[in-house]
């Protein structure tokens, strides 16, 4: 059952990446300040990082990441096919999905932008915490059990670059 749920999440990540690309191109004339969840997410992430005492990096895209272990193997790139073990949860700690320790394999170009960017900071064996604003995740639309505009947190371990 866990493998089925993990497969469904990855399928969701693939589909939403394509959906997000079309949403982004349609809304490219809309200023970020006009998309209500963007400013809200920025504040939520700032508060979360402060509350948890996280020491990481915020990128220009809005991704916040903490490298726990950079890894020592092959470097992931946005075009890599990878195997990743992960746990995904909301800011309140509620887990919405996770893989088993063996992880799952996929192409980084086929998932949400926050994963593509965040995992590419790791080498094989590396691990990180990714705090992904909605604009790099599922956008403003509900997707399954994930409400639109949600900040998503992933604990990821890059098992291999395939």
C-alpha positions, 0 to 999 in steps of 0.5 A: 500500500505504501508503494502505491501511495508513493507511486501516486505522489510521484505521479502527482508531482509529474502531472503538477509539474506540467500543470504548474508550467502552464499556470506559470505561463498563463499568469506570467503577466500577473505580478507575484504580489497579486497572487495571494498565497505568495506573500502568505507563504513567505511569511509562513516560511519565515515564521517556521524557520525562526520557530524551528531555529533552522540554519539554511539558505533561501534561494531567489526562487523562494525555496528554503533548504537546509543541507544536513549532509551534502553527500559524497557521490555523483552530483544531481542536476536538474536533468538527472534521474534519481532515487530519493527516499523522502517524507513530505509533511505540512507546516503543522507536522502532518505527514501527507506521504513518504517513501520507504528507505529504498526510495523511489526513482524519477527524473528531476525534470518531471517533478515540482520545481522545488524538488528539481531545485532542492535535490540538485544541491545534493550529491549521492548519499546527501540529505536535506530539508526542503521548505517549498512554497506553493509557487514551487509546488502545487500552486494555488490549486488543491491537489488530492489531500494537499490544499492549494497555496500550501507550503510543503516540507520534505525531508529528502535523502538522495540515494543515487543519481541513475 
